[in-house]
């Protein structure tokens, strides 16, 4: 069996720390999760955690980015299952809202990230993941005549803001599963309003 390289060992340690961080930040929140606990769950020393991430904020950022990378991949898979680009947009919105039912995702992405990372950093990371997928879907829908043309990047950001607000409604809901179809229906109506006007 060949020996692992230093880069491979580093990647493995980093992945274990991020996985442990996602789990613990998701279960207990940022304030109630220590680097010691994350390191213990990852099976590494506290010093190794500081070596790879420098502190708890950077570790949280990595956990947040991991959550968004996972949901972006799910959005891409969901969209690929629909031939119609408008149906793909609807499916993607629903997929995101369904992710918001997961308590860990809600805690890390919707509740803790804005205060821990700051609004600008959160938006920057979201744009690299979820907005990228949404913008691609909206461009395909516009090119196929399924939604009106115009300033698609600006429109994508406005739709993205609505999707995020839908997620926040679920995050603060006392019964998110019951509220999911209601919020999804409102997002469907929003997307329907993007259709080209008759004779326009």
Beta strands, then each sheet from edge to edge (+ up, - down):
end
